[in-house]
Amino acid sequence: MNTKQLTARIAIASALLGLGACSSMSQQDKNTAIGAGVGAVAGSVLTGGSTAGTVGGAAVGGVIGNQVNKPRR
């Protein structure tokens, strides 16, 4: 088994274990996590991979994701 195959298997196992942690999350929590992930990727792409762009995108995406299905008061 070469390094790429090992890395791919570890990544898949980590993703599956990570998804198991989401089973008890509320819909708003899931939206926040998805928004942060999408925002981090978008921030990284738009800034050419800078750390500040990635972190900023994650923060903005997390806030937007949190507000999408916010329960009415």
mmCIF file of the N, C-alpha and C atoms, coordinates in Angstrom:
data_MODEL
# 
_entry.id   MODEL 
# 
loop_
_atom_site.group_PDB 
_atom_site.id 
_atom_site.type_symbol 
_atom_site.label_atom_id 
_atom_site.label_alt_id 
_atom_site.label_comp_id 
_atom_site.label_asym_id 
_atom_site.label_entity_id 
_atom_site.label_seq_id 
_atom_site.pdbx_PDB_ins_code 
_atom_site.Cartn_x 
_atom_site.Cartn_y 
_atom_site.Cartn_z 
_atom_site.occupancy 
_atom_site.B_iso_or_equiv 
_atom_site.pdbx_formal_charge 
_atom_site.auth_seq_id 
_atom_site.auth_comp_id 
_atom_site.auth_asym_id 
_atom_site.auth_atom_id 
_atom_site.pdbx_PDB_model_num 
ATOM 1   N N  . MET A 1 1  ? 0.855   -1.172 0.000  1.00 0.00 ? 1  MET A N  1 
ATOM 2   C CA . MET A 1 1  ? 0.000   0.000  0.000  1.00 0.00 ? 1  MET A CA 1 
ATOM 3   C C  . MET A 1 1  ? 0.902   1.237  0.000  1.00 0.00 ? 1  MET A C  1 
ATOM 4   N N  . ASN A 1 2  ? 0.655   2.127  -0.942 1.00 0.00 ? 2  ASN A N  1 
ATOM 5   C CA . ASN A 1 2  ? 1.498   3.314  -1.007 1.00 0.00 ? 2  ASN A CA 1 
ATOM 6   C C  . ASN A 1 2  ? 0.942   4.434  -0.122 1.00 0.00 ? 2  ASN A C  1 
ATOM 7   N N  . THR A 1 3  ? 1.659   5.523  -0.063 1.00 0.00 ? 3  THR A N  1 
ATOM 8   C CA . THR A 1 3  ? 1.307   6.624  0.820  1.00 0.00 ? 3  THR A CA 1 
ATOM 9   C C  . THR A 1 3  ? -0.020  7.259  0.442  1.00 0.00 ? 3  THR A C  1 
ATOM 10  N N  . LYS A 1 4  ? -0.311  7.395  -0.858 1.00 0.00 ? 4  LYS A N  1 
ATOM 11  C CA . LYS A 1 4  ? -1.575  8.007  -1.279 1.00 0.00 ? 4  LYS A CA 1 
ATOM 12  C C  . LYS A 1 4  ? -2.769  7.169  -0.847 1.00 0.00 ? 4  LYS A C  1 
ATOM 13  N N  . GLN A 1 5  ? -2.661  5.863  -0.975 1.00 0.00 ? 5  GLN A N  1 
ATOM 14  C CA . GLN A 1 5  ? -3.758  4.994  -0.564 1.00 0.00 ? 5  GLN A CA 1 
ATOM 15  C C  . GLN A 1 5  ? -3.971  5.059  0.946  1.00 0.00 ? 5  GLN A C  1 
ATOM 16  N N  . LEU A 1 6  ? -2.893  5.076  1.685  1.00 0.00 ? 6  LEU A N  1 
ATOM 17  C CA . LEU A 1 6  ? -2.995  5.159  3.135  1.00 0.00 ? 6  LEU A CA 1 
ATOM 18  C C  . LEU A 1 6  ? -3.628  6.481  3.556  1.00 0.00 ? 6  LEU A C  1 
ATOM 19  N N  . THR A 1 7  ? -3.200  7.563  2.942  1.00 0.00 ? 7  THR A N  1 
ATOM 20  C CA . THR A 1 7  ? -3.751  8.874  3.251  1.00 0.00 ? 7  THR A CA 1 
ATOM 21  C C  . THR A 1 7  ? -5.236  8.926  2.923  1.00 0.00 ? 7  THR A C  1 
ATOM 22  N N  . ALA A 1 8  ? -5.631  8.370  1.793  1.00 0.00 ? 8  ALA A N  1 
ATOM 23  C CA . ALA A 1 8  ? -7.037  8.359  1.402  1.00 0.00 ? 8  ALA A CA 1 
ATOM 24  C C  . ALA A 1 8  ? -7.873  7.556  2.390  1.00 0.00 ? 8  ALA A C  1 
ATOM 25  N N  . ARG A 1 9  ? -7.372  6.415  2.818  1.00 0.00 ? 9  ARG A N  1 
ATOM 26  C CA . ARG A 1 9  ? -8.106  5.583  3.773  1.00 0.00 ? 9  ARG A CA 1 
ATOM 27  C C  . ARG A 1 9  ? -8.247  6.278  5.126  1.00 0.00 ? 9  ARG A C  1 
ATOM 28  N N  . ILE A 1 10 ? -7.212  6.956  5.553  1.00 0.00 ? 10 ILE A N  1 
ATOM 29  C CA . ILE A 1 10 ? -7.279  7.693  6.820  1.00 0.00 ? 10 ILE A CA 1 
ATOM 30  C C  . ILE A 1 10 ? -8.280  8.836  6.706  1.00 0.00 ? 10 ILE A C  1 
ATOM 31  N N  . ALA A 1 11 ? -8.286  9.533  5.577  1.00 0.00 ? 11 ALA A N  1 
ATOM 32  C CA . ALA A 1 11 ? -9.227  10.638 5.374  1.00 0.00 ? 11 ALA A CA 1 
ATOM 33  C C  . ALA A 1 11 ? -10.669 10.139 5.375  1.00 0.00 ? 11 ALA A C  1 
ATOM 34  N N  . ILE A 1 12 ? -10.938 9.024  4.730  1.00 0.00 ? 12 ILE A N  1 
ATOM 35  C CA . ILE A 1 12 ? -12.288 8.467  4.689  1.00 0.00 ? 12 ILE A CA 1 
ATOM 36  C C  . ILE A 1 12 ? -12.726 8.030  6.084  1.00 0.00 ? 12 ILE A C  1 
ATOM 37  N N  . ALA A 1 13 ? -11.845 7.371  6.806  1.00 0.00 ? 13 ALA A N  1 
ATOM 38  C CA . ALA A 1 13 ? -12.173 6.935  8.169  1.00 0.00 ? 13 ALA A CA 1 
ATOM 39  C C  . ALA A 1 13 ? -12.451 8.137  9.071  1.00 0.00 ? 13 ALA A C  1 
ATOM 40  N N  . SER A 1 14 ? -11.665 9.185  8.941  1.00 0.00 ? 14 SER A N  1 
ATOM 41  C CA . SER A 1 14 ? -11.868 10.394 9.747  1.00 0.00 ? 14 SER A CA 1 
ATOM 42  C C  . SER A 1 14 ? -13.199 11.048 9.413  1.00 0.00 ? 14 SER A C  1 
ATOM 43  N N  . ALA A 1 15 ? -13.545 11.101 8.130  1.00 0.00 ? 15 ALA A N  1 
ATOM 44  C CA . ALA A 1 15 ? -14.812 11.698 7.721  1.00 0.00 ? 15 ALA A CA 1 
ATOM 45  C C  . ALA A 1 15 ? -15.993 10.910 8.279  1.00 0.00 ? 15 ALA A C  1 
ATOM 46  N N  . LEU A 1 16 ? -15.920 9.601  8.225  1.00 0.00 ? 16 LEU A N  1 
ATOM 47  C CA . LEU A 1 16 ? -17.014 8.777  8.753  1.00 0.00 ? 16 LEU A CA 1 
ATOM 48  C C  . LEU A 1 16 ? -17.172 8.936  10.261 1.00 0.00 ? 16 LEU A C  1 
ATOM 49  N N  . LEU A 1 17 ? -16.065 8.973  10.967 1.00 0.00 ? 17 LEU A N  1 
ATOM 50  C CA . LEU A 1 17 ? -16.135 9.184  12.411 1.00 0.00 ? 17 LEU A CA 1 
ATOM 51  C C  . LEU A 1 17 ? -16.649 10.582 12.741 1.00 0.00 ? 17 LEU A C  1 
ATOM 52  N N  . GLY A 1 18 ? -16.251 11.548 11.956 1.00 0.00 ? 18 GLY A N  1 
ATOM 53  C CA . GLY A 1 18 ? -16.725 12.915 12.166 1.00 0.00 ? 18 GLY A CA 1 
ATOM 54  C C  . GLY A 1 18 ? -18.207 13.066 11.929 1.00 0.00 ? 18 GLY A C  1 
ATOM 55  N N  . LEU A 1 19 ? -18.736 12.362 10.933 1.00 0.00 ? 19 LEU A N  1 
ATOM 56  C CA . LEU A 1 19 ? -20.167 12.435 10.656 1.00 0.00 ? 19 LEU A CA 1 
ATOM 57  C C  . LEU A 1 19 ? -20.990 11.803 11.769 1.00 0.00 ? 19 LEU A C  1 
ATOM 58  N N  . GLY A 1 20 ? -20.452 10.823 12.434 1.00 0.00 ? 20 GLY A N  1 
ATOM 59  C CA . GLY A 1 20 ? -21.154 10.204 13.554 1.00 0.00 ? 20 GLY A CA 1 
ATOM 60  C C  . GLY A 1 20 ? -21.383 11.177 14.700 1.00 0.00 ? 20 GLY A C  1 
ATOM 61  N N  . ALA A 1 21 ? -20.518 12.144 14.843 1.00 0.00 ? 21 ALA A N  1 
ATOM 62  C CA . ALA A 1 21 ? -20.662 13.144 15.899 1.00 0.00 ? 21 ALA A CA 1 
ATOM 63  C C  . ALA A 1 21 ? -21.786 14.127 15.612 1.00 0.00 ? 21 ALA A C  1 
ATOM 64  N N  . CYS A 1 22 ? -22.247 14.195 14.385 1.00 0.00 ? 22 CYS A N  1 
ATOM 65  C CA . CYS A 1 22 ? -23.284 15.147 13.997 1.00 0.00 ? 22 CYS A CA 1 
ATOM 66  C C  . CYS A 1 22 ? -24.696 14.637 14.265 1.00 0.00 ? 22 CYS A C  1 
ATOM 67  N N  . SER A 1 23 ? -24.863 13.409 14.699 1.00 0.00 ? 23 SER A N  1 
ATOM 68  C CA . SER A 1 23 ? -26.197 12.832 14.831 1.00 0.00 ? 23 SER A CA 1 
ATOM 69  C C  . SER A 1 23 ? -27.032 13.513 15.903 1.00 0.00 ? 23 SER A C  1 
ATOM 70  N N  . SER A 1 24 ? -26.420 14.060 16.924 1.00 0.00 ? 24 SER A N  1 
ATOM 71  C CA . SER A 1 24 ? -27.188 14.700 17.993 1.00 0.00 ? 24 SER A CA 1 
ATOM 72  C C  . SER A 1 24 ? -27.239 16.221 17.863 1.00 0.00 ? 24 SER A C  1 
ATOM 73  N N  . MET A 1 25 ? -26.755 16.751 16.755 1.00 0.00 ? 25 MET A N  1 
ATOM 74  C CA . MET A 1 25 ? -26.747 18.198 16.566 1.00 0.00 ? 25 MET A CA 1 
ATOM 75  C C  . MET A 1 25 ? -28.113 18.680 16.094 1.00 0.00 ? 25 MET A C  1 
ATOM 76  N N  . SER A 1 26 ? -28.488 19.899 16.507 1.00 0.00 ? 26 SER A N  1 
ATOM 77  C CA . SER A 1 26 ? -29.721 20.507 16.005 1.00 0.00 ? 26 SER A CA 1 
ATOM 78  C C  . SER A 1 26 ? -29.494 20.949 14.563 1.00 0.00 ? 26 SER A C  1 
ATOM 79  N N  . GLN A 1 27 ? -30.581 21.269 13.880 1.00 0.00 ? 27 GLN A N  1 
ATOM 80  C CA . GLN A 1 27 ? -30.467 21.725 12.492 1.00 0.00 ? 27 GLN A CA 1 
ATOM 81  C C  . GLN A 1 27 ? -29.659 23.017 12.413 1.00 0.00 ? 27 GLN A C  1 
ATOM 82  N N  . GLN A 1 28 ? -29.825 23.890 13.386 1.00 0.00 ? 28 GLN A N  1 
ATOM 83  C CA . GLN A 1 28 ? -29.076 25.145 13.393 1.00 0.00 ? 28 GLN A CA 1 
ATOM 84  C C  . GLN A 1 28 ? -27.582 24.883 13.580 1.00 0.00 ? 28 GLN A C  1 
ATOM 85  N N  . ASP A 1 29 ? -27.229 23.930 14.422 1.00 0.00 ? 29 ASP A N  1 
ATOM 86  C CA . ASP A 1 29 ? -25.822 23.572 14.621 1.00 0.00 ? 29 ASP A CA 1 
ATOM 87  C C  . ASP A 1 29 ? -25.222 22.994 13.342 1.00 0.00 ? 29 ASP A C  1 
ATOM 88  N N  . LYS A 1 30 ? -25.997 22.147 12.655 1.00 0.00 ? 30 LYS A N  1 
ATOM 89  C CA . LYS A 1 30 ? -25.525 21.568 11.396 1.00 0.00 ? 30 LYS A CA 1 
ATOM 90  C C  . LYS A 1 30 ? -25.316 22.660 10.347 1.00 0.00 ? 30 LYS A C  1 
ATOM 91  N N  . ASN A 1 31 ? -26.247 23.609 10.271 1.00 0.00 ? 31 ASN A N  1 
ATOM 92  C CA . ASN A 1 31 ? -26.107 24.705 9.313  1.00 0.00 ? 31 ASN A CA 1 
ATOM 93  C C  . ASN A 1 31 ? -24.880 25.558 9.615  1.00 0.00 ? 31 ASN A C  1 
ATOM 94  N N  . THR A 1 32 ? -24.598 25.758 10.903 1.00 0.00 ? 32 THR A N  1 
ATOM 95  C CA . THR A 1 32 ? -23.417 26.527 11.291 1.00 0.00 ? 32 THR A CA 1 
ATOM 96  C C  . THR A 1 32 ? -22.144 25.821 10.843 1.00 0.00 ? 32 THR A C  1 
ATOM 97  N N  . ALA A 1 33 ? -22.078 24.514 11.069 1.00 0.00 ? 33 ALA A N  1 
ATOM 98  C CA . ALA A 1 33 ? -20.894 23.748 10.674 1.00 0.00 ? 33 ALA A CA 1 
ATOM 99  C C  . ALA A 1 33 ? -20.721 23.718 9.162  1.00 0.00 ? 33 ALA A C  1 
ATOM 100 N N  . ILE A 1 34 ? -21.811 23.533 8.440  1.00 0.00 ? 34 ILE A N  1 
ATOM 101 C CA . ILE A 1 34 ? -21.741 23.518 6.972  1.00 0.00 ? 34 ILE A CA 1 
ATOM 102 C C  . ILE A 1 34 ? -21.328 24.886 6.456  1.00 0.00 ? 34 ILE A C  1 
ATOM 103 N N  . GLY A 1 35 ? -21.912 25.934 7.011  1.00 0.00 ? 35 GLY A N  1 
ATOM 104 C CA . GLY A 1 35 ? -21.560 27.297 6.593  1.00 0.00 ? 35 GLY A CA 1 
ATOM 105 C C  . GLY A 1 35 ? -20.096 27.613 6.846  1.00 0.00 ? 35 GLY A C  1 
ATOM 106 N N  . ALA A 1 36 ? -19.580 27.163 7.982  1.00 0.00 ? 36 ALA A N  1 
ATOM 107 C CA . ALA A 1 36 ? -18.168 27.405 8.289  1.00 0.00 ? 36 ALA A CA 1 
ATOM 108 C C  . ALA A 1 36 ? -17.263 26.661 7.319  1.00 0.00 ? 36 ALA A C  1 
ATOM 109 N N  . GLY A 1 37 ? -17.626 25.435 6.979  1.00 0.00 ? 37 GLY A N  1 
ATOM 110 C CA . GLY A 1 37 ? -16.824 24.664 6.026  1.00 0.00 ? 37 GLY A CA 1 
ATOM 111 C C  . GLY A 1 37 ? -16.822 25.270 4.645  1.00 0.00 ? 37 GLY A C  1 
ATOM 112 N N  . VAL A 1 38 ? -18.005 25.631 4.175  1.00 0.00 ? 38 VAL A N  1 
ATOM 113 C CA . VAL A 1 38 ? -18.110 26.242 2.840  1.00 0.00 ? 38 VAL A CA 1 
ATOM 114 C C  . VAL A 1 38 ? -17.403 27.595 2.828  1.00 0.00 ? 38 VAL A C  1 
ATOM 115 N N  . GLY A 1 39 ? -17.574 28.366 3.888  1.00 0.00 ? 39 GLY A N  1 
ATOM 116 C CA . GLY A 1 39 ? -16.918 29.667 3.974  1.00 0.00 ? 39 GLY A CA 1 
ATOM 117 C C  . GLY A 1 39 ? -15.400 29.553 3.999  1.00 0.00 ? 39 GLY A C  1 
ATOM 118 N N  . ALA A 1 40 ? -14.888 28.546 4.682  1.00 0.00 ? 40 ALA A N  1 
ATOM 119 C CA . ALA A 1 40 ? -13.438 28.347 4.737  1.00 0.00 ? 40 ALA A CA 1 
ATOM 120 C C  . ALA A 1 40 ? -12.889 28.017 3.358  1.00 0.00 ? 40 ALA A C  1 
ATOM 121 N N  . VAL A 1 41 ? -13.578 27.147 2.641  1.00 0.00 ? 41 VAL A N  1 
ATOM 122 C CA . VAL A 1 41 ? -13.131 26.798 1.290  1.00 0.00 ? 41 VAL A CA 1 
ATOM 123 C C  . VAL A 1 41 ? -13.205 28.011 0.376  1.00 0.00 ? 41 VAL A C  1 
ATOM 124 N N  . ALA A 1 42 ? -14.314 28.735 0.431  1.00 0.00 ? 42 ALA A N  1 
ATOM 125 C CA . ALA A 1 42 ? -14.471 29.920 -0.419 1.00 0.00 ? 42 ALA A CA 1 
ATOM 126 C C  . ALA A 1 42 ? -13.428 30.986 -0.081 1.00 0.00 ? 42 ALA A C  1 
ATOM 127 N N  . GLY A 1 43 ? -13.200 31.217 1.206  1.00 0.00 ? 43 GLY A N  1 
ATOM 128 C CA . GLY A 1 43 ? -12.201 32.202 1.610  1.00 0.00 ? 43 GLY A CA 1 
ATOM 129 C C  . GLY A 1 43 ? -10.804 31.821 1.161  1.00 0.00 ? 43 GLY A C  1 
ATOM 130 N N  . SER A 1 44 ? -10.503 30.547 1.232  1.00 0.00 ? 44 SER A N  1 
ATOM 131 C CA . SER A 1 44 ? -9.199  30.073 0.788  1.00 0.00 ? 44 SER A CA 1 
ATOM 132 C C  . SER A 1 44 ? -9.022  30.249 -0.715 1.00 0.00 ? 44 SER A C  1 
ATOM 133 N N  . VAL A 1 45 ? -10.056 29.903 -1.466 1.00 0.00 ? 45 VAL A N  1 
ATOM 134 C CA . VAL A 1 45 ? -9.982  30.021 -2.923 1.00 0.00 ? 45 VAL A CA 1 
ATOM 135 C C  . VAL A 1 45 ? -9.876  31.485 -3.340 1.00 0.00 ? 45 VAL A C  1 
ATOM 136 N N  . LEU A 1 46 ? -10.685 32.337 -2.742 1.00 0.00 ? 46 LEU A N  1 
ATOM 137 C CA . LEU A 1 46 ? -10.706 33.749 -3.137 1.00 0.00 ? 46 LEU A CA 1 
ATOM 138 C C  . LEU A 1 46 ? -9.432  34.502 -2.765 1.00 0.00 ? 46 LEU A C  1 
ATOM 139 N N  . THR A 1 47 ? -8.728  34.044 -1.727 1.00 0.00 ? 47 THR A N  1 
ATOM 140 C CA . THR A 1 47 ? -7.518  34.750 -1.303 1.00 0.00 ? 47 THR A CA 1 
ATOM 141 C C  . THR A 1 47 ? -6.245  34.004 -1.677 1.00 0.00 ? 47 THR A C  1 
ATOM 142 N N  . GLY A 1 48 ? -6.358  32.989 -2.496 1.00 0.00 ? 48 GLY A N  1 
ATOM 143 C CA . GLY A 1 48 ? -5.170  32.265 -2.928 1.00 0.00 ? 48 GLY A CA 1 
ATOM 144 C C  . GLY A 1 48 ? -4.560  31.391 -1.849 1.00 0.00 ? 48 GLY A C  1 
ATOM 145 N N  . GLY A 1 49 ? -5.362  30.944 -0.895 1.00 0.00 ? 49 GLY A N  1 
ATOM 146 C CA . GLY A 1 49 ? -4.876  30.034 0.136  1.00 0.00 ? 49 GLY A CA 1 
ATOM 147 C C  . GLY A 1 49 ? -4.326  30.701 1.381  1.00 0.00 ? 49 GLY A C  1 
ATOM 148 N N  . SER A 1 50 ? -4.587  31.997 1.560  1.00 0.00 ? 50 SER A N  1 
ATOM 149 C CA . SER A 1 50 ? -4.052  32.655 2.757  1.00 0.00 ? 50 SER A CA 1 
ATOM 150 C C  . SER A 1 50 ? -4.803  32.202 4.001  1.00 0.00 ? 50 SER A C  1 
ATOM 151 N N  . THR A 1 51 ? -4.105  32.170 5.102  1.00 0.00 ? 51 THR A N  1 
ATOM 152 C CA . THR A 1 51 ? -4.700  31.745 6.369  1.00 0.00 ? 51 THR A CA 1 
ATOM 153 C C  . THR A 1 51 ? -5.784  32.713 6.812  1.00 0.00 ? 51 THR A C  1 
ATOM 154 N N  . ALA A 1 52 ? -5.530  33.998 6.673  1.00 0.00 ? 52 ALA A N  1 
ATOM 155 C CA . ALA A 1 52 ? -6.517  34.999 7.084  1.00 0.00 ? 52 ALA A CA 1 
ATOM 156 C C  . ALA A 1 52 ? -7.798  34.871 6.268  1.00 0.00 ? 52 ALA A C  1 
ATOM 157 N N  . GLY A 1 53 ? -7.677  34.625 4.990  1.00 0.00 ? 53 GLY A N  1 
ATOM 158 C CA . GLY A 1 53 ? -8.855  34.454 4.143  1.00 0.00 ? 53 GLY A CA 1 
ATOM 159 C C  . GLY A 1 53 ? -9.644  33.216 4.510  1.00 0.00 ? 53 GLY A C  1 
ATOM 160 N N  . THR A 1 54 ? -8.949  32.144 4.823  1.00 0.00 ? 54 THR A N  1 
ATOM 161 C CA . THR A 1 54 ? -9.611  30.902 5.214  1.00 0.00 ? 54 THR A CA 1 
ATOM 162 C C  . THR A 1 54 ? -10.347 31.062 6.535  1.00 0.00 ? 54 THR A C  1 
ATOM 163 N N  . VAL A 1 55 ? -9.693  31.651 7.521  1.00 0.00 ? 55 VAL A N  1 
ATOM 164 C CA . VAL A 1 55 ? -10.310 31.845 8.837  1.00 0.00 ? 55 VAL A CA 1 
ATOM 165 C C  . VAL A 1 55 ? -11.461 32.845 8.741  1.00 0.00 ? 55 VAL A C  1 
ATOM 166 N N  . GLY A 1 56 ? -11.259 33.920 7.993  1.00 0.00 ? 56 GLY A N  1 
ATOM 167 C CA . GLY A 1 56 ? -12.324 34.904 7.815  1.00 0.00 ? 56 GLY A CA 1 
ATOM 168 C C  . GLY A 1 56 ? -13.531 34.310 7.111  1.00 0.00 ? 56 GLY A C  1 
ATOM 169 N N  . GLY A 1 57 ? -13.285 33.523 6.084  1.00 0.00 ? 57 GLY A N  1 
ATOM 170 C CA . GLY A 1 57 ? -14.378 32.870 5.372  1.00 0.00 ? 57 GLY A CA 1 
ATOM 171 C C  . GLY A 1 57 ? -15.132 31.907 6.261  1.00 0.00 ? 57 GLY A C  1 
ATOM 172 N N  . ALA A 1 58 ? -14.415 31.170 7.100  1.00 0.00 ? 58 ALA A N  1 
ATOM 173 C CA . ALA A 1 58 ? -15.060 30.240 8.028  1.00 0.00 ? 58 ALA A CA 1 
ATOM 174 C C  . ALA A 1 58 ? -15.930 30.989 9.034  1.00 0.00 ? 58 ALA A C  1 
ATOM 175 N N  . ALA A 1 59 ? -15.434 32.106 9.526  1.00 0.00 ? 59 ALA A N  1 
ATOM 176 C CA . ALA A 1 59 ? -16.202 32.889 10.494 1.00 0.00 ? 59 ALA A CA 1 
ATOM 177 C C  . ALA A 1 59 ? -17.477 33.450 9.865  1.00 0.00 ? 59 ALA A C  1 
ATOM 178 N N  . VAL A 1 60 ? -17.344 34.047 8.702  1.00 0.00 ? 60 VAL A N  1 
ATOM 179 C CA . VAL A 1 60 ? -18.510 34.617 8.026  1.00 0.00 ? 60 VAL A CA 1 
ATOM 180 C C  . VAL A 1 60 ? -19.495 33.522 7.630  1.00 0.00 ? 60 VAL A C  1 
ATOM 181 N N  . GLY A 1 61 ? -18.999 32.431 7.095  1.00 0.00 ? 61 GLY A N  1 
ATOM 182 C CA . GLY A 1 61 ? -19.863 31.316 6.709  1.00 0.00 ? 61 GLY A CA 1 
ATOM 183 C C  . GLY A 1 61 ? -20.578 30.704 7.899  1.00 0.00 ? 61 GLY A C  1 
ATOM 184 N N  . GLY A 1 62 ? -19.900 30.597 9.019  1.00 0.00 ? 62 GLY A N  1 
ATOM 185 C CA . GLY A 1 62 ? -20.519 30.060 10.229 1.00 0.00 ? 62 GLY A CA 1 
ATOM 186 C C  . GLY A 1 62 ? -21.646 30.941 10.731 1.00 0.00 ? 62 GLY A C  1 
ATOM 187 N N  . VAL A 1 63 ? -21.445 32.250 10.697 1.00 0.00 ? 63 VAL A N  1 
ATOM 188 C CA . VAL A 1 63 ? -22.498 33.179 11.126 1.00 0.00 ? 63 VAL A CA 1 
ATOM 189 C C  . VAL A 1 63 ? -23.697 33.094 10.186 1.00 0.00 ? 63 VAL A C  1 
ATOM 190 N N  . ILE A 1 64 ? -23.442 33.076 8.893  1.00 0.00 ? 64 ILE A N  1 
ATOM 191 C CA . ILE A 1 64 ? -24.539 32.985 7.924  1.00 0.00 ? 64 ILE A CA 1 
ATOM 192 C C  . ILE A 1 64 ? -25.274 31.662 8.088  1.00 0.00 ? 64 ILE A C  1 
ATOM 193 N N  . GLY A 1 65 ? -24.542 30.565 8.212  1.00 0.00 ? 65 GLY A N  1 
ATOM 194 C CA . GLY A 1 65 ? -25.173 29.265 8.406  1.00 0.00 ? 65 GLY A CA 1 
ATOM 195 C C  . GLY A 1 65 ? -26.003 29.201 9.675  1.00 0.00 ? 65 GLY A C  1 
ATOM 196 N N  . ASN A 1 66 ? -25.547 29.870 10.723 1.00 0.00 ? 66 ASN A N  1 
ATOM 197 C CA . ASN A 1 66 ? -26.271 29.898 11.982 1.00 0.00 ? 66 ASN A CA 1 
ATOM 198 C C  . ASN A 1 66 ? -27.593 30.650 11.859 1.00 0.00 ? 66 ASN A C  1 
ATOM 199 N N  . GLN A 1 67 ? -27.621 31.661 11.028 1.00 0.00 ? 67 GLN A N  1 
ATOM 200 C CA . GLN A 1 67 ? -28.815 32.504 10.913 1.00 0.00 ? 67 GLN A CA 1 
ATOM 201 C C  . GLN A 1 67 ? -29.835 32.002 9.890  1.00 0.00 ? 67 GLN A C  1 
ATOM 202 N N  . VAL A 1 68 ? -29.480 31.010 9.073  1.00 0.00 ? 68 VAL A N  1 
ATOM 203 C CA . VAL A 1 68 ? -30.358 30.558 7.993  1.00 0.00 ? 68 VAL A CA 1 
ATOM 204 C C  . VAL A 1 68 ? -31.701 30.078 8.509  1.00 0.00 ? 68 VAL A C  1 
ATOM 205 N N  . ASN A 1 69 ? -31.729 29.149 9.420  1.00 0.00 ? 69 ASN A N  1 
ATOM 206 C CA . ASN A 1 69 ? -32.982 28.599 9.932  1.00 0.00 ? 69 ASN A CA 1 
ATOM 207 C C  . ASN A 1 69 ? -33.138 28.914 11.409 1.00 0.00 ? 69 ASN A C  1 
ATOM 208 N N  . LYS A 1 70 ? -32.846 30.143 11.774 1.00 0.00 ? 70 LYS A N  1 
ATOM 209 C CA . LYS A 1 70 ? -32.945 30.534 13.169 1.00 0.00 ? 70 LYS A CA 1 
ATOM 210 C C  . LYS A 1 70 ? -34.409 30.463 13.609 1.00 0.00 ? 70 LYS A C  1 
ATOM 211 N N  . PRO A 1 71 ? -34.678 29.817 14.741 1.00 0.00 ? 71 PRO A N  1 
ATOM 212 C CA . PRO A 1 71 ? -36.069 29.733 15.200 1.00 0.00 ? 71 PRO A CA 1 
ATOM 213 C C  . PRO A 1 71 ? -36.644 31.106 15.498 1.00 0.00 ? 71 PRO A C  1 
ATOM 214 N N  . ARG A 1 72 ? -37.920 31.269 15.175 1.00 0.00 ? 72 ARG A N  1 
ATOM 215 C CA . ARG A 1 72 ? -38.572 32.557 15.453 1.00 0.00 ? 72 ARG A CA 1 
ATOM 216 C C  . ARG A 1 72 ? -38.879 32.674 16.938 1.00 0.00 ? 72 ARG A C  1 
ATOM 217 N N  . ARG A 1 73 ? -38.842 33.893 17.419 1.00 0.00 ? 73 ARG A N  1 
ATOM 218 C CA . ARG A 1 73 ? -39.125 34.121 18.845 1.00 0.00 ? 73 ARG A CA 1 
ATOM 219 C C  . ARG A 1 73 ? -40.543 34.539 19.060 1.00 0.00 ? 73 ARG A C  1 
# 
